[in-house]
């Protein structure tokens, strides 16, 4: 709910902006981290579980706008969702997860 309120506020201040998730699928992930969009990480079950364990507020199916911005952006606008040390732990944990390439090949993260 808070993310929808944030995007509504941004729209009221800056006007309408595109929020299509289609562009998310065109990006390539080289490493799982807080700097990656949830829309790119959600298909990796390990990433999804780790993120939801740390940020249950996202829910099983996050708001589409949340899927198109980095986790770090969500945490920055979410206020006190995670302390800095918890953010570091989540980021370090995500970096240990292998990146799943769209072709079905995997590349070791890190």
Rosetta constraint file for C-alpha pairs under 8 A:
AtomPair CA 1 CA 5 HARMONIC 6.48 0.50
AtomPair CA 2 CA 6 HARMONIC 6.21 0.50
AtomPair CA 2 CA 78 HARMONIC 7.48 0.50
AtomPair CA 3 CA 7 HARMONIC 6.24 0.50
AtomPair CA 3 CA 63 HARMONIC 7.38 0.50
AtomPair CA 3 CA 65 HARMONIC 7.90 0.50
AtomPair CA 3 CA 66 HARMONIC 6.95 0.50
AtomPair CA 3 CA 74 HARMONIC 7.89 0.50
AtomPair CA 3 CA 78 HARMONIC 7.60 0.50
AtomPair CA 4 CA 8 HARMONIC 6.07 0.50
AtomPair CA 4 CA 63 HARMONIC 7.36 0.50
AtomPair CA 4 CA 65 HARMONIC 7.91 0.50
AtomPair CA 5 CA 9 HARMONIC 6.20 0.50
AtomPair CA 6 CA 10 HARMONIC 6.26 0.50
AtomPair CA 6 CA 77 HARMONIC 7.71 0.50
AtomPair CA 7 CA 11 HARMONIC 6.11 0.50
AtomPair CA 7 CA 65 HARMONIC 7.82 0.50
AtomPair CA 8 CA 12 HARMONIC 6.23 0.50
AtomPair CA 9 CA 13 HARMONIC 6.24 0.50
AtomPair CA 10 CA 14 HARMONIC 5.76 0.50
AtomPair CA 10 CA 15 HARMONIC 7.24 0.50
AtomPair CA 11 CA 15 HARMONIC 4.50 0.50
AtomPair CA 11 CA 16 HARMONIC 5.25 0.50
AtomPair CA 11 CA 17 HARMONIC 7.06 0.50
AtomPair CA 12 CA 16 HARMONIC 7.88 0.50
AtomPair CA 19 CA 64 HARMONIC 7.99 0.50
AtomPair CA 19 CA 65 HARMONIC 6.05 0.50
AtomPair CA 19 CA 68 HARMONIC 7.45 0.50
AtomPair CA 20 CA 65 HARMONIC 7.80 0.50
AtomPair CA 20 CA 68 HARMONIC 7.76 0.50
AtomPair CA 21 CA 25 HARMONIC 7.53 0.50
AtomPair CA 21 CA 39 HARMONIC 7.73 0.50
AtomPair CA 21 CA 64 HARMONIC 6.88 0.50
AtomPair CA 21 CA 65 HARMONIC 7.50 0.50
AtomPair CA 21 CA 67 HARMONIC 7.11 0.50
AtomPair CA 21 CA 68 HARMONIC 5.84 0.50
AtomPair CA 22 CA 26 HARMONIC 7.43 0.50
AtomPair CA 23 CA 27 HARMONIC 7.13 0.50
AtomPair CA 24 CA 37 HARMONIC 7.66 0.50
AtomPair CA 24 CA 39 HARMONIC 6.34 0.50
AtomPair CA 24 CA 40 HARMONIC 6.49 0.50
AtomPair CA 24 CA 68 HARMONIC 6.24 0.50
AtomPair CA 25 CA 39 HARMONIC 7.67 0.50
AtomPair CA 25 CA 40 HARMONIC 6.80 0.50
AtomPair CA 27 CA 40 HARMONIC 7.82 0.50
AtomPair CA 29 CA 36 HARMONIC 7.46 0.50
AtomPair CA 29 CA 40 HARMONIC 7.27 0.50
AtomPair CA 29 CA 99 HARMONIC 6.97 0.50
AtomPair CA 29 CA 101 HARMONIC 7.89 0.50
AtomPair CA 30 CA 99 HARMONIC 6.70 0.50
AtomPair CA 30 CA 109 HARMONIC 7.07 0.50
AtomPair CA 31 CA 95 HARMONIC 6.25 0.50
AtomPair CA 31 CA 98 HARMONIC 7.75 0.50
AtomPair CA 31 CA 99 HARMONIC 6.21 0.50
AtomPair CA 31 CA 109 HARMONIC 5.18 0.50
AtomPair CA 31 CA 110 HARMONIC 6.50 0.50
AtomPair CA 32 CA 36 HARMONIC 6.54 0.50
AtomPair CA 32 CA 41 HARMONIC 7.22 0.50
AtomPair CA 32 CA 47 HARMONIC 7.71 0.50
AtomPair CA 32 CA 91 HARMONIC 8.00 0.50
AtomPair CA 32 CA 94 HARMONIC 5.24 0.50
AtomPair CA 32 CA 95 HARMONIC 5.06 0.50
AtomPair CA 32 CA 96 HARMONIC 7.80 0.50
AtomPair CA 32 CA 97 HARMONIC 6.67 0.50
AtomPair CA 32 CA 98 HARMONIC 7.67 0.50
AtomPair CA 32 CA 99 HARMONIC 6.61 0.50
AtomPair CA 32 CA 109 HARMONIC 6.92 0.50
AtomPair CA 33 CA 91 HARMONIC 5.09 0.50
AtomPair CA 33 CA 92 HARMONIC 7.42 0.50
AtomPair CA 33 CA 94 HARMONIC 5.24 0.50
AtomPair CA 33 CA 95 HARMONIC 5.56 0.50
AtomPair CA 34 CA 70 HARMONIC 6.43 0.50
AtomPair CA 34 CA 71 HARMONIC 4.82 0.50
AtomPair CA 34 CA 72 HARMONIC 5.02 0.50
AtomPair CA 34 CA 90 HARMONIC 7.67 0.50
AtomPair CA 34 CA 91 HARMONIC 5.44 0.50
AtomPair CA 34 CA 94 HARMONIC 7.71 0.50
AtomPair CA 35 CA 70 HARMONIC 5.15 0.50
AtomPair CA 35 CA 71 HARMONIC 6.06 0.50
AtomPair CA 35 CA 72 HARMONIC 5.71 0.50
AtomPair CA 36 CA 40 HARMONIC 6.97 0.50
AtomPair CA 36 CA 41 HARMONIC 7.30 0.50
AtomPair CA 36 CA 69 HARMONIC 7.67 0.50
AtomPair CA 36 CA 70 HARMONIC 4.86 0.50
AtomPair CA 36 CA 71 HARMONIC 6.30 0.50
AtomPair CA 36 CA 72 HARMONIC 7.98 0.50
AtomPair CA 37 CA 41 HARMONIC 6.68 0.50
AtomPair CA 37 CA 67 HARMONIC 5.97 0.50
AtomPair CA 37 CA 68 HARMONIC 5.68 0.50
AtomPair CA 37 CA 69 HARMONIC 5.05 0.50
AtomPair CA 37 CA 70 HARMONIC 4.00 0.50
AtomPair CA 37 CA 71 HARMONIC 5.88 0.50
AtomPair CA 38 CA 42 HARMONIC 5.61 0.50
AtomPair CA 38 CA 66 HARMONIC 7.26 0.50
AtomPair CA 38 CA 67 HARMONIC 4.88 0.50
AtomPair CA 38 CA 68 HARMONIC 6.98 0.50
AtomPair CA 38 CA 69 HARMONIC 7.28 0.50
AtomPair CA 38 CA 70 HARMONIC 6.63 0.50
AtomPair CA 38 CA 71 HARMONIC 6.42 0.50
AtomPair CA 39 CA 43 HARMONIC 7.83 0.50
AtomPair CA 39 CA 67 HARMONIC 4.31 0.50
AtomPair CA 39 CA 68 HARMONIC 6.03 0.50
AtomPair CA 40 CA 67 HARMONIC 7.80 0.50
AtomPair CA 41 CA 47 HARMONIC 6.01 0.50
AtomPair CA 41 CA 48 HARMONIC 6.70 0.50
AtomPair CA 42 CA 47 HARMONIC 6.66 0.50
AtomPair CA 42 CA 48 HARMONIC 5.20 0.50
AtomPair CA 43 CA 48 HARMONIC 7.40 0.50
AtomPair CA 44 CA 48 HARMONIC 6.24 0.50
AtomPair CA 44 CA 100 HARMONIC 7.03 0.50
AtomPair CA 45 CA 49 HARMONIC 6.09 0.50
AtomPair CA 46 CA 50 HARMONIC 6.19 0.50
AtomPair CA 46 CA 97 HARMONIC 7.13 0.50
AtomPair CA 47 CA 51 HARMONIC 6.03 0.50
AtomPair CA 47 CA 94 HARMONIC 6.38 0.50
AtomPair CA 47 CA 97 HARMONIC 7.11 0.50
AtomPair CA 48 CA 52 HARMONIC 6.05 0.50
AtomPair CA 49 CA 53 HARMONIC 6.00 0.50
AtomPair CA 50 CA 54 HARMONIC 6.40 0.50
AtomPair CA 50 CA 90 HARMONIC 7.45 0.50
AtomPair CA 50 CA 93 HARMONIC 7.73 0.50
AtomPair CA 50 CA 94 HARMONIC 7.36 0.50
AtomPair CA 51 CA 55 HARMONIC 5.76 0.50
AtomPair CA 51 CA 56 HARMONIC 7.60 0.50
AtomPair CA 51 CA 90 HARMONIC 7.35 0.50
AtomPair CA 52 CA 56 HARMONIC 4.60 0.50
AtomPair CA 52 CA 57 HARMONIC 7.67 0.50
AtomPair CA 52 CA 58 HARMONIC 6.82 0.50
AtomPair CA 52 CA 59 HARMONIC 6.93 0.50
AtomPair CA 52 CA 60 HARMONIC 7.67 0.50
AtomPair CA 54 CA 82 HARMONIC 7.73 0.50
AtomPair CA 54 CA 86 HARMONIC 7.93 0.50
AtomPair CA 54 CA 90 HARMONIC 7.03 0.50
AtomPair CA 55 CA 81 HARMONIC 6.99 0.50
AtomPair CA 55 CA 82 HARMONIC 7.61 0.50
AtomPair CA 58 CA 62 HARMONIC 5.20 0.50
AtomPair CA 58 CA 63 HARMONIC 7.82 0.50
AtomPair CA 62 CA 66 HARMONIC 6.32 0.50
AtomPair CA 62 CA 67 HARMONIC 6.72 0.50
AtomPair CA 63 CA 67 HARMONIC 6.73 0.50
AtomPair CA 64 CA 68 HARMONIC 6.95 0.50
AtomPair CA 65 CA 69 HARMONIC 7.15 0.50
AtomPair CA 66 CA 70 HARMONIC 7.97 0.50
AtomPair CA 66 CA 74 HARMONIC 7.06 0.50
AtomPair CA 69 CA 73 HARMONIC 6.40 0.50
AtomPair CA 69 CA 74 HARMONIC 7.08 0.50
AtomPair CA 70 CA 74 HARMONIC 6.50 0.50
AtomPair CA 71 CA 75 HARMONIC 6.17 0.50
AtomPair CA 72 CA 76 HARMONIC 6.05 0.50
AtomPair CA 73 CA 77 HARMONIC 6.19 0.50
AtomPair CA 74 CA 78 HARMONIC 5.73 0.50
AtomPair CA 75 CA 79 HARMONIC 6.57 0.50
AtomPair CA 75 CA 80 HARMONIC 7.74 0.50
AtomPair CA 75 CA 81 HARMONIC 6.32 0.50
AtomPair CA 75 CA 82 HARMONIC 6.97 0.50
AtomPair CA 82 CA 86 HARMONIC 5.64 0.50
AtomPair CA 82 CA 87 HARMONIC 5.93 0.50
AtomPair CA 83 CA 87 HARMONIC 6.20 0.50
AtomPair CA 84 CA 88 HARMONIC 6.23 0.50
AtomPair CA 85 CA 89 HARMONIC 6.21 0.50
AtomPair CA 86 CA 90 HARMONIC 6.13 0.50
AtomPair CA 87 CA 91 HARMONIC 6.04 0.50
AtomPair CA 88 CA 92 HARMONIC 6.00 0.50
AtomPair CA 89 CA 93 HARMONIC 6.00 0.50
AtomPair CA 90 CA 94 HARMONIC 6.07 0.50
AtomPair CA 91 CA 95 HARMONIC 6.26 0.50
AtomPair CA 92 CA 96 HARMONIC 6.76 0.50
AtomPair CA 93 CA 97 HARMONIC 7.20 0.50
AtomPair CA 95 CA 109 HARMONIC 6.01 0.50
AtomPair CA 95 CA 110 HARMONIC 6.04 0.50
AtomPair CA 96 CA 109 HARMONIC 6.09 0.50
AtomPair CA 96 CA 110 HARMONIC 6.71 0.50
AtomPair CA 97 CA 108 HARMONIC 7.45 0.50
AtomPair CA 97 CA 109 HARMONIC 6.00 0.50
AtomPair CA 98 CA 106 HARMONIC 6.68 0.50
AtomPair CA 98 CA 107 HARMONIC 6.03 0.50
AtomPair CA 98 CA 108 HARMONIC 4.60 0.50
AtomPair CA 98 CA 109 HARMONIC 4.76 0.50
AtomPair CA 99 CA 106 HARMONIC 5.80 0.50
AtomPair CA 99 CA 107 HARMONIC 5.47 0.50
AtomPair CA 99 CA 108 HARMONIC 6.15 0.50
AtomPair CA 99 CA 109 HARMONIC 5.75 0.50
AtomPair CA 100 CA 104 HARMONIC 6.67 0.50
AtomPair CA 100 CA 105 HARMONIC 6.37 0.50
AtomPair CA 100 CA 106 HARMONIC 4.60 0.50
AtomPair CA 100 CA 107 HARMONIC 6.62 0.50
AtomPair CA 101 CA 105 HARMONIC 5.15 0.50
AtomPair CA 101 CA 106 HARMONIC 5.33 0.50
AtomPair CA 101 CA 107 HARMONIC 7.11 0.50
